Protein backbone atom coordinates (compact mmCIF):
# COMPACT_ATOMS: atom_id res chain seq x y z
CA UNK A 1 0.00 0.00 0.00
CA UNK A 2 1.30 3.36 -0.90
CA UNK A 3 2.66 5.47 1.91
CA UNK A 4 2.34 8.82 0.21
CA UNK A 5 -1.24 9.84 -0.30
CA UNK A 6 -2.18 13.44 -0.78
CA UNK A 7 -5.59 13.76 0.82
CA UNK A 8 -7.51 13.89 -2.40
CA UNK A 9 -5.85 10.85 -3.90
CA UNK A 10 -6.51 8.96 -0.71
CA UNK A 11 -10.15 9.94 -0.81
CA UNK A 12 -10.56 8.26 -4.17
CA UNK A 13 -8.28 5.31 -3.61
CA UNK A 14 -9.78 2.51 -5.65
CA UNK A 15 -7.38 -0.13 -4.34
CA UNK A 16 -8.72 0.33 -0.88
CA UNK A 17 -12.26 0.40 -2.18
CA UNK A 18 -11.74 -3.12 -3.44
CA UNK A 19 -10.74 -4.26 0.03
CA UNK A 20 -13.04 -4.91 2.88
CA UNK A 21 -13.93 -1.38 3.84
CA UNK A 22 -16.67 -1.09 1.27
CA UNK A 23 -17.15 2.67 1.25
CA UNK A 24 -14.56 5.36 0.65
CA UNK A 25 -11.25 4.76 2.35
CA UNK A 26 -11.81 7.75 4.57
CA UNK A 27 -13.64 5.32 6.78
CA UNK A 28 -11.77 2.21 5.75
CA UNK A 29 -10.93 0.44 8.94
CA UNK A 30 -7.55 -0.78 7.78
CA UNK A 31 -6.43 2.66 6.80
CA UNK A 32 -7.87 4.01 10.02
CA UNK A 33 -5.77 1.63 12.11
CA UNK A 34 -2.62 2.44 10.25
CA UNK A 35 -3.04 6.15 10.16
CA UNK A 36 -5.00 6.88 13.29
CA UNK A 37 -2.64 9.58 14.32
CA UNK A 38 -2.50 11.32 11.01
CA UNK A 39 -6.24 11.10 10.57
CA UNK A 40 -6.89 12.80 13.87
CA UNK A 41 -4.44 15.51 12.91
CA UNK A 42 -6.15 15.91 9.59
CA UNK A 43 -9.51 16.37 11.24
CA UNK A 44 -8.12 18.80 13.72
CA UNK A 45 -5.96 21.01 11.65
CA UNK A 46 -7.02 20.52 8.07
CA UNK A 47 -4.62 20.88 5.23
CA UNK A 48 -1.57 21.99 7.20
CA UNK A 49 -2.03 18.95 9.39
CA UNK A 50 -2.23 16.69 6.37
CA UNK A 51 1.05 17.91 5.04
CA UNK A 52 2.74 17.62 8.41
CA UNK A 53 1.36 14.15 9.03
CA UNK A 54 2.43 12.95 5.63
CA UNK A 55 5.92 14.19 6.23
CA UNK A 56 6.10 12.52 9.64
CA UNK A 57 5.15 9.05 8.49
CA UNK A 58 7.81 6.42 9.03
CA UNK A 59 9.87 5.31 6.04
CA UNK A 60 8.69 2.13 4.46
CA UNK A 61 11.13 -0.74 4.30
CA UNK A 62 8.99 -2.95 2.14
CA UNK A 63 10.56 -3.72 -1.20
CA UNK A 64 8.58 -2.67 -4.20
CA UNK A 65 8.84 -3.50 -7.83
CA UNK A 66 10.10 -0.75 -10.06
CA UNK A 67 9.72 -1.11 -13.77
CA UNK A 68 13.13 -0.43 -15.16
CA UNK A 69 15.04 -1.02 -18.31
CA UNK A 70 17.96 -3.43 -17.99
CA UNK A 71 21.38 -1.82 -18.43
CA UNK A 72 19.88 1.63 -18.10
CA UNK A 73 22.52 4.35 -17.86
CA UNK A 74 23.01 7.03 -15.28
CA UNK A 75 25.37 9.47 -13.62
CA UNK A 76 26.83 9.31 -10.13
CA UNK A 77 27.43 12.76 -8.60
CA UNK A 78 29.98 12.74 -5.80
CA UNK A 79 29.51 16.01 -3.96
CA UNK A 80 32.68 15.50 -1.96
CA UNK A 81 34.59 16.02 -5.22
CA UNK A 82 32.77 19.00 -6.72
CA UNK A 83 34.69 22.27 -6.42
CA UNK A 84 32.10 24.55 -8.02
CA UNK A 85 34.04 25.36 -11.21
CA UNK A 86 30.80 25.50 -13.25
CA UNK A 87 32.39 23.70 -16.20
CA UNK A 88 29.26 21.54 -16.37
CA UNK A 89 27.06 24.62 -16.70
CA UNK A 90 29.25 25.98 -19.50
CA UNK A 91 29.29 22.64 -21.31
CA UNK A 92 25.51 22.28 -21.04
CA UNK A 93 24.99 25.79 -22.34
CA UNK A 94 26.96 25.06 -25.48
CA UNK A 95 25.69 21.53 -26.05
CA UNK A 96 22.05 22.59 -25.83
CA UNK A 97 22.54 25.89 -27.71
CA UNK A 98 21.20 27.92 -24.82
CA UNK A 99 21.39 31.72 -24.75
CA UNK A 100 24.60 33.28 -23.45
CA UNK A 101 24.43 33.94 -19.71
CA UNK A 102 24.49 37.45 -18.25
CA UNK A 103 27.61 36.66 -16.28
CA UNK A 104 30.45 34.43 -17.52
CA UNK A 105 30.66 30.90 -16.16
CA UNK A 106 33.86 31.82 -14.37
CA UNK A 107 31.89 34.17 -12.11
CA UNK A 108 31.60 32.63 -8.65
CA UNK A 109 29.36 35.51 -7.51
CA UNK A 110 26.31 33.68 -8.88
CA UNK A 111 26.46 31.34 -5.89
CA UNK A 112 25.22 34.22 -3.73
CA UNK A 113 22.25 34.97 -5.97
CA UNK A 114 18.85 34.43 -4.39
CA UNK A 115 15.49 34.55 -6.08
CA UNK A 116 12.52 34.65 -3.67
CA UNK A 117 14.98 33.53 -1.02
CA UNK A 118 15.81 30.42 -3.03
CA UNK A 119 19.11 29.39 -4.54
CA UNK A 120 19.46 29.35 -8.30
CA UNK A 121 17.15 27.00 -10.14
CA UNK A 122 17.07 25.44 -13.56
CA UNK A 123 15.08 27.50 -16.04
CA UNK A 124 14.65 28.04 -19.75
CA UNK A 125 18.18 29.40 -20.13
CA UNK A 126 20.01 26.82 -18.02
CA UNK A 127 19.21 23.12 -17.68
CA UNK A 128 21.71 22.64 -14.89
CA UNK A 129 22.97 24.84 -12.07
CA UNK A 130 25.51 24.38 -9.32
CA UNK A 131 24.75 25.87 -5.91
CA UNK A 132 27.13 26.46 -3.04
CA UNK A 133 26.39 25.49 0.55
CA UNK A 134 28.57 26.98 3.27
CA UNK A 135 27.99 24.66 6.17
CA UNK A 136 29.36 25.21 9.66
CA UNK A 137 31.96 22.62 10.63
CA UNK A 138 32.97 21.95 7.01
CA UNK A 139 36.47 22.88 5.87
CA UNK A 140 35.22 23.61 2.36
CA UNK A 141 31.92 24.73 0.93
CA UNK A 142 29.83 21.99 -0.64
CA UNK A 143 28.46 22.24 -4.15
CA UNK A 144 25.33 20.62 -5.40
CA UNK A 145 24.63 20.21 -9.09
CA UNK A 146 20.95 20.38 -9.97
CA UNK A 147 19.42 19.02 -13.17
CA UNK A 148 16.70 16.57 -14.13
CA UNK A 149 17.31 13.37 -12.18
CA UNK A 150 15.69 11.25 -14.90
CA UNK A 151 13.42 9.17 -12.68
CA UNK A 152 12.89 5.52 -13.49
CA UNK A 153 9.16 6.09 -13.23
CA UNK A 154 8.85 9.80 -13.96
CA UNK A 155 5.99 11.74 -12.44
CA UNK A 156 6.14 14.28 -15.27
CA UNK A 157 5.53 11.48 -17.75
CA UNK A 158 2.64 10.08 -15.74
CA UNK A 159 1.02 13.44 -15.26
CA UNK A 160 1.24 14.46 -18.91
CA UNK A 161 -2.10 13.80 -20.55
CA UNK A 162 -0.81 14.29 -24.09
CA UNK A 163 2.12 11.89 -23.56
CA UNK A 164 4.74 14.46 -24.43
CA UNK A 165 7.30 12.66 -22.26
CA UNK A 166 9.21 9.44 -22.95
CA UNK A 167 11.53 7.44 -20.73
CA UNK A 168 14.09 5.96 -23.10
CA UNK A 169 15.74 2.56 -22.52
CA UNK A 170 19.05 4.41 -22.09
CA UNK A 171 17.59 6.24 -19.10
CA UNK A 172 16.76 9.71 -20.37
CA UNK A 173 13.40 11.36 -19.79
CA UNK A 174 12.85 13.29 -23.00
CA UNK A 175 10.10 15.60 -24.12
CA UNK A 176 8.30 16.24 -27.39
CA UNK A 177 7.38 19.93 -27.72
CA UNK A 178 5.15 19.25 -30.75
CA UNK A 179 2.38 17.69 -28.71
CA UNK A 180 2.79 19.76 -25.53
CA UNK A 181 -0.18 22.02 -24.86
CA UNK A 182 1.60 24.01 -22.16
CA UNK A 183 -0.58 22.90 -19.26
CA UNK A 184 2.44 22.78 -16.91
CA UNK A 185 1.09 19.84 -14.93
CA UNK A 186 4.53 18.21 -15.16
CA UNK A 187 6.03 21.20 -13.34
CA UNK A 188 3.72 20.51 -10.43
CA UNK A 189 4.12 16.73 -10.61
CA UNK A 190 7.94 16.74 -10.55
CA UNK A 191 9.17 16.04 -7.02
CA UNK A 192 12.44 17.84 -7.83
CA UNK A 193 10.90 21.00 -9.38
CA UNK A 194 12.86 20.60 -12.59
CA UNK A 195 10.72 21.21 -15.69
CA UNK A 196 10.83 24.90 -16.54
CA UNK A 197 8.39 26.79 -18.71
CA UNK A 198 9.35 29.22 -21.43
CA UNK A 199 7.46 32.25 -20.21
CA UNK A 200 9.40 34.61 -22.46
CA UNK A 201 7.56 33.59 -25.61
CA UNK A 202 3.78 33.68 -25.71
CA UNK A 203 3.50 31.84 -29.02
CA UNK A 204 6.15 29.18 -28.61
CA UNK A 205 5.31 27.97 -25.16
CA UNK A 206 7.16 24.83 -24.23
CA UNK A 207 8.68 22.98 -21.32
CA UNK A 208 12.45 23.04 -21.04
CA UNK A 209 14.60 20.72 -18.99
CA UNK A 210 17.72 18.59 -19.07
CA UNK A 211 17.30 15.76 -21.58
CA UNK A 212 20.49 13.86 -20.65
CA UNK A 213 21.94 15.09 -24.00
CA UNK A 214 19.84 12.30 -25.49
CA UNK A 215 19.79 13.39 -29.14
CA UNK A 216 23.42 14.37 -29.36
CA UNK A 217 25.17 11.93 -27.05
CA UNK A 218 23.29 9.43 -24.92
CA UNK A 219 21.67 7.79 -27.95
CA UNK A 220 25.18 6.93 -29.12
CA UNK A 221 26.29 5.63 -25.75
CA UNK A 222 28.23 8.77 -24.91
CA UNK A 223 28.08 10.64 -21.61
CA UNK A 224 26.29 13.97 -21.39
CA UNK A 225 28.34 17.12 -21.98
CA UNK A 226 28.43 18.07 -18.30
CA UNK A 227 29.98 14.74 -17.33
CA UNK A 228 32.65 15.01 -19.99
CA UNK A 229 33.49 18.55 -18.85
CA UNK A 230 33.85 17.77 -15.15
CA UNK A 231 37.54 18.12 -14.19
CA UNK A 232 37.16 16.37 -10.86
CA UNK A 233 35.20 13.39 -12.13
CA UNK A 234 32.63 14.42 -9.57
CA UNK A 235 30.25 13.20 -12.26
CA UNK A 236 30.77 9.71 -13.58
CA UNK A 237 28.73 8.05 -16.27
CA UNK A 238 27.91 4.40 -16.57
CA UNK A 239 25.38 1.65 -16.14
CA UNK A 240 23.15 2.57 -13.21
CA UNK A 241 23.80 -0.76 -11.49
CA UNK A 242 27.58 -0.26 -11.80
CA UNK A 243 27.27 3.26 -10.42
CA UNK A 244 25.40 1.99 -7.37
CA UNK A 245 28.14 -0.60 -6.86
CA UNK A 246 30.80 2.12 -7.15
CA UNK A 247 28.85 4.37 -4.78
CA UNK A 248 28.59 1.62 -2.21
CA UNK A 249 32.29 0.90 -2.52
CA UNK A 250 33.18 4.54 -1.93
CA UNK A 251 30.95 4.66 1.14
CA UNK A 252 32.38 1.41 2.49
CA UNK A 253 36.01 2.35 1.90
CA UNK A 254 35.70 5.91 3.26
CA UNK A 255 33.14 5.63 6.03
CA UNK A 256 34.14 8.95 7.56
CA UNK A 257 33.84 10.80 4.24
CA UNK A 258 30.32 9.81 3.24
CA UNK A 259 26.87 9.48 4.71
CA UNK A 260 25.65 5.95 4.21
CA UNK A 261 23.12 6.69 1.53
CA UNK A 262 22.99 7.04 -2.23
CA UNK A 263 20.37 9.65 -2.96
CA UNK A 264 18.31 8.55 -5.93
CA UNK A 265 18.77 4.83 -5.47
CA UNK A 266 15.23 4.57 -4.15
CA UNK A 267 13.86 8.12 -3.99
CA UNK A 268 10.72 8.50 -6.08
CA UNK A 269 11.17 4.92 -7.27
CA UNK A 270 14.81 5.47 -8.17
CA UNK A 271 16.46 8.00 -10.45
CA UNK A 272 19.11 7.68 -13.16
CA UNK A 273 21.15 10.41 -11.50
CA UNK A 274 22.54 9.40 -8.13
CA UNK A 275 24.24 11.43 -5.43
CA UNK A 276 26.87 10.83 -2.75
CA UNK A 277 27.40 13.36 0.03
CA UNK A 278 29.53 13.81 3.12
CA UNK A 279 26.76 15.62 5.00
CA UNK A 280 23.13 14.55 5.50
CA UNK A 281 21.33 15.25 2.26
CA UNK A 282 18.74 17.58 3.77
CA UNK A 283 21.54 19.97 4.70
CA UNK A 284 22.44 20.49 1.07
CA UNK A 285 18.96 21.17 -0.17
CA UNK A 286 17.76 17.66 -1.01
CA UNK A 287 14.18 16.77 -0.26
CA UNK A 288 14.56 13.71 1.95
CA UNK A 289 10.79 13.46 2.46
CA UNK A 290 10.33 12.18 -1.08
CA UNK A 291 8.89 8.67 -0.78
CA UNK A 292 10.67 5.61 -2.11
CA UNK A 293 7.63 4.61 -4.13
CA UNK A 294 7.26 6.20 -7.55
CA UNK A 295 5.11 9.31 -7.42
CA UNK A 296 2.98 7.39 -9.90
CA UNK A 297 1.87 5.03 -7.12
CA UNK A 298 0.31 7.90 -5.22
CA UNK A 299 -1.86 9.06 -8.04
CA UNK A 300 -2.38 6.17 -10.43
CA UNK A 301 -5.50 4.97 -8.70
CA UNK A 302 -6.86 8.48 -8.85
CA UNK A 303 -5.82 8.95 -12.46
CA UNK A 304 -7.36 5.60 -13.37
CA UNK A 305 -10.77 6.67 -12.18
CA UNK A 306 -10.73 10.04 -13.90
CA UNK A 307 -11.96 8.64 -17.24
CA UNK A 308 -14.47 6.52 -15.34
CA UNK A 309 -15.78 9.52 -13.49
CA UNK A 310 -15.94 11.56 -16.66
CA UNK A 311 -17.74 8.90 -18.70
CA UNK A 312 -19.78 6.78 -16.32
CA UNK A 313 -20.79 9.29 -13.68
CA UNK A 314 -22.75 11.65 -15.96
CA UNK A 315 -24.71 8.71 -17.36
CA UNK A 316 -25.15 7.19 -13.91
CA UNK A 317 -26.38 10.35 -12.27
CA UNK A 318 -28.53 11.24 -15.24
CA UNK A 319 -30.07 7.80 -14.75
CA UNK A 320 -30.59 8.47 -11.04
CA UNK A 321 -32.16 11.75 -11.91
CA UNK A 322 -34.49 10.15 -14.38
CA UNK A 323 -35.41 7.45 -11.91
CA UNK A 324 -36.05 9.97 -9.17
CA UNK A 325 -38.11 12.26 -11.34
CA UNK A 326 -39.96 9.56 -13.26
CA UNK A 327 -42.42 8.94 -10.45
CA UNK A 328 -43.12 12.63 -10.22
CA UNK A 329 -43.58 12.90 -13.94
CA UNK A 330 -45.79 9.85 -13.85
CA UNK A 331 -47.84 11.42 -11.07
CA UNK A 332 -48.01 14.67 -12.98
CA UNK A 333 -49.13 12.93 -16.10
CA UNK A 334 -51.64 10.83 -14.16
CA UNK A 335 -52.85 14.02 -12.41
CA UNK A 336 -53.33 15.71 -15.71
CA UNK A 337 -54.95 12.61 -17.10
CA UNK A 338 -57.20 12.15 -14.05
CA UNK A 339 -60.06 14.59 -14.68
CA UNK A 340 -60.37 13.34 -18.18
CA UNK A 341 -61.17 9.85 -16.93
CA UNK B 1 74.72 -32.66 8.29
CA UNK B 2 71.07 -32.45 9.07
CA UNK B 3 71.68 -29.52 11.47
CA UNK B 4 73.84 -27.84 8.83
CA UNK B 5 71.13 -28.31 6.24
CA UNK B 6 68.56 -26.80 8.61
CA UNK B 7 70.73 -23.73 9.21
CA UNK B 8 71.32 -23.30 5.52
CA UNK B 9 67.60 -23.51 4.93
CA UNK B 10 66.91 -20.93 7.66
CA UNK B 11 69.52 -18.57 6.23
CA UNK B 12 67.99 -18.99 2.81
CA UNK B 13 64.53 -18.35 4.24
CA UNK B 14 65.59 -15.23 6.13
CA UNK B 15 67.51 -13.74 3.21
CA UNK B 16 64.70 -14.38 0.80
CA UNK B 17 62.25 -12.84 3.23
CA UNK B 18 64.49 -9.81 3.63
CA UNK B 19 64.66 -9.46 -0.10
CA UNK B 20 60.93 -9.29 -0.14
CA UNK B 21 60.71 -6.70 2.61
CA UNK B 22 63.44 -4.44 1.24
CA UNK B 23 62.13 -1.88 -1.22
CA UNK B 24 63.98 -3.24 -4.17
CA UNK B 25 64.47 -1.41 -7.43
CA UNK B 26 62.91 1.77 -6.10
CA UNK B 27 62.97 4.60 -8.55
CA UNK B 28 65.71 7.12 -8.01
CA UNK B 29 64.41 10.66 -7.44
CA UNK B 30 67.19 11.92 -9.73
CA UNK B 31 65.69 10.03 -12.63
CA UNK B 32 62.49 11.99 -12.27
CA UNK B 33 61.78 14.77 -14.74
CA UNK B 34 62.20 18.39 -13.59
CA UNK B 35 58.92 19.42 -15.11
CA UNK B 36 56.02 17.73 -16.82
CA UNK B 37 53.92 19.40 -19.49
CA UNK B 38 50.23 18.64 -19.21
CA UNK B 39 48.67 19.44 -22.53
CA UNK B 40 45.78 17.05 -23.06
CA UNK B 41 43.05 19.69 -22.52
CA UNK B 42 44.22 21.82 -25.42
CA UNK B 43 40.75 22.50 -26.74
CA UNK B 44 39.86 24.89 -23.91
CA UNK B 45 43.08 25.44 -21.97
CA UNK B 46 46.69 26.14 -22.73
CA UNK B 47 49.25 23.58 -21.63
CA UNK B 48 50.21 23.57 -17.96
CA UNK B 49 53.80 23.14 -16.93
CA UNK B 50 53.93 21.09 -13.76
CA UNK B 51 57.06 21.71 -11.69
CA UNK B 52 57.91 18.16 -10.67
CA UNK B 53 61.15 19.20 -8.96
CA UNK B 54 59.48 21.50 -6.42
CA UNK B 55 56.82 18.95 -5.61
CA UNK B 56 59.18 15.99 -5.28
CA UNK B 57 61.29 18.13 -2.95
CA UNK B 58 58.34 18.74 -0.65
CA UNK B 59 56.63 15.35 -0.75
CA UNK B 60 57.63 11.72 -1.00
CA UNK B 61 57.15 9.89 -4.30
CA UNK B 62 54.37 7.76 -2.89
CA UNK B 63 52.34 10.84 -1.93
CA UNK B 64 51.30 11.10 -5.55
CA UNK B 65 52.46 7.90 -7.22
CA UNK B 66 50.46 5.60 -4.94
CA UNK B 67 52.40 2.32 -5.12
CA UNK B 68 54.11 2.57 -8.52
CA UNK B 69 57.32 4.37 -7.50
CA UNK B 70 58.49 1.40 -5.42
CA UNK B 71 58.84 3.49 -2.26
CA UNK B 72 55.97 1.94 -0.37
CA UNK B 73 52.51 3.43 -0.26
CA UNK B 74 50.59 5.77 2.01
CA UNK B 75 47.15 4.96 0.72
CA UNK B 76 45.21 2.64 3.00
CA UNK B 77 43.37 1.06 0.12
CA UNK B 78 46.61 0.39 -1.83
CA UNK B 79 48.38 -1.02 1.22
CA UNK B 80 46.20 -4.10 1.24
CA UNK B 81 47.97 -5.46 -1.84
CA UNK B 82 50.78 -3.10 -2.78
CA UNK B 83 52.67 -2.50 0.46
CA UNK B 84 55.74 -4.21 -0.93
CA UNK B 85 55.24 -3.63 -4.63
CA UNK B 86 58.24 -2.82 -6.76
CA UNK B 87 58.50 0.20 -9.01
CA UNK B 88 56.40 -0.10 -12.13
CA UNK B 89 57.91 0.17 -15.58
CA UNK B 90 55.72 3.18 -16.23
CA UNK B 91 55.31 5.54 -13.27
CA UNK B 92 53.60 8.33 -15.20
CA UNK B 93 50.01 9.24 -14.25
CA UNK B 94 48.80 8.37 -17.73
CA UNK B 95 50.34 4.90 -17.41
CA UNK B 96 47.36 3.85 -15.28
CA UNK B 97 44.89 6.71 -15.57
CA UNK B 98 43.91 6.69 -19.19
CA UNK B 99 42.56 9.74 -20.87
CA UNK B 100 39.01 8.78 -21.73
CA UNK B 101 38.10 10.52 -24.92
CA UNK B 102 35.99 9.99 -26.84
CA UNK B 103 33.88 8.09 -24.36
CA UNK B 104 32.35 4.91 -25.56
CA UNK B 105 29.74 2.92 -23.73
CA UNK B 106 31.27 2.33 -20.33
CA UNK B 107 33.36 -0.78 -20.24
CA UNK B 108 35.61 -1.91 -17.47
CA UNK B 109 39.34 -1.83 -18.06
CA UNK B 110 39.93 -5.03 -16.15
CA UNK B 111 36.91 -7.20 -15.85
CA UNK B 112 38.84 -9.61 -13.65
CA UNK B 113 40.12 -6.80 -11.43
CA UNK B 114 37.57 -6.19 -8.72
CA UNK B 115 39.67 -3.65 -6.82
CA UNK B 116 40.20 -1.00 -9.47
CA UNK B 117 36.58 -0.59 -10.56
CA UNK B 118 36.54 3.08 -9.57
CA UNK B 119 39.82 4.27 -11.09
CA UNK B 120 39.54 7.87 -12.28
CA UNK B 121 40.53 8.84 -15.80
CA UNK B 122 43.56 11.06 -16.39
CA UNK B 123 41.71 14.35 -16.06
CA UNK B 124 40.00 13.27 -12.86
CA UNK B 125 43.15 11.73 -11.38
CA UNK B 126 45.25 14.85 -11.94
CA UNK B 127 42.64 17.25 -10.63
CA UNK B 128 41.79 15.11 -7.62
CA UNK B 129 45.48 14.71 -6.79
CA UNK B 130 46.49 18.34 -7.35
CA UNK B 131 43.42 20.00 -5.85
CA UNK B 132 43.29 17.53 -2.99
CA UNK B 133 46.72 18.68 -1.75
CA UNK B 134 46.33 22.29 -2.80
CA UNK B 135 43.17 22.54 -0.72
CA UNK B 136 44.58 20.91 2.38
CA UNK B 137 48.12 22.36 2.15
CA UNK B 138 47.22 25.84 0.97
CA UNK B 139 48.25 25.72 -2.69
CA UNK B 140 46.46 27.69 -5.40
CA UNK B 141 42.96 26.34 -5.99
CA UNK B 142 41.35 28.71 -8.52
CA UNK B 143 40.87 27.26 -12.00
CA UNK B 144 42.68 30.13 -13.72
CA UNK B 145 45.59 29.97 -11.31
CA UNK B 146 46.80 26.91 -13.21
CA UNK B 147 44.86 27.09 -16.47
CA UNK B 148 44.95 29.84 -19.08
CA UNK B 149 42.03 29.76 -21.49
CA UNK B 150 42.42 29.29 -25.21
CA UNK B 151 40.09 31.46 -27.34
CA UNK B 152 37.71 28.47 -27.49
CA UNK B 153 37.84 28.23 -23.72
CA UNK B 154 36.95 31.88 -23.34
CA UNK B 155 33.99 31.38 -25.65
CA UNK B 156 32.88 28.28 -23.76
CA UNK B 157 32.87 30.18 -20.48
CA UNK B 158 31.12 33.20 -22.05
CA UNK B 159 34.00 35.54 -21.26
CA UNK B 160 34.03 38.82 -23.13
CA UNK B 161 37.32 39.21 -24.98
HADDOCK unambig.tbl for C-alpha pairs under 7 A between the chains (distance, minus, plus):
assign (segid A and resid 90 and name CA) (segid B and resid 156 and name CA) 6.05 0.50 0.50
assign (segid A and resid 90 and name CA) (segid B and resid 157 and name CA) 5.63 0.50 0.50
assign (segid A and resid 94 and name CA) (segid B and resid 156 and name CA) 6.95 0.50 0.50
assign (segid A and resid 100 and name CA) (segid B and resid 158 and name CA) 6.67 0.50 0.50
assign (segid A and resid 104 and name CA) (segid B and resid 157 and name CA) 5.72 0.50 0.50
assign (segid A and resid 104 and name CA) (segid B and resid 158 and name CA) 4.74 0.50 0.50
assign (segid A and resid 104 and name CA) (segid B and resid 159 and name CA) 5.29 0.50 0.50
assign (segid A and resid 105 and name CA) (segid B and resid 157 and name CA) 4.90 0.50 0.50
assign (segid A and resid 105 and name CA) (segid B and resid 158 and name CA) 6.33 0.50 0.50
assign (segid A and resid 106 and name CA) (segid B and resid 157 and name CA) 6.40 0.50 0.50
assign (segid A and resid 221 and name CA) (segid B and resid 104 and name CA) 6.11 0.50 0.50
assign (segid A and resid 221 and name CA) (segid B and resid 105 and name CA) 4.84 0.50 0.50
assign (segid A and resid 222 and name CA) (segid B and resid 103 and name CA) 5.71 0.50 0.50
assign (segid A and resid 222 and name CA) (segid B and resid 104 and name CA) 5.68 0.50 0.50
assign (segid A and resid 222 and name CA) (segid B and resid 105 and name CA) 6.16 0.50 0.50
assign (segid A and resid 223 and name CA) (segid B and resid 103 and name CA) 6.90 0.50 0.50
assign (segid A and resid 231 and name CA) (segid B and resid 123 and name CA) 5.93 0.50 0.50
assign (segid A and resid 231 and name CA) (segid B and resid 124 and name CA) 5.60 0.50 0.50
assign (segid A and resid 231 and name CA) (segid B and resid 127 and name CA) 6.29 0.50 0.50
assign (segid A and resid 232 and name CA) (segid B and resid 124 and name CA) 4.65 0.50 0.50
assign (segid A and resid 232 and name CA) (segid B and resid 127 and name CA) 5.55 0.50 0.50
assign (segid A and resid 232 and name CA) (segid B and resid 128 and name CA) 5.78 0.50 0.50
assign (segid A and resid 233 and name CA) (segid B and resid 124 and name CA) 4.86 0.50 0.50
assign (segid A and resid 238 and name CA) (segid B and resid 106 and name CA) 5.45 0.50 0.50
assign (segid A and resid 246 and name CA) (segid B and resid 118 and name CA) 6.31 0.50 0.50
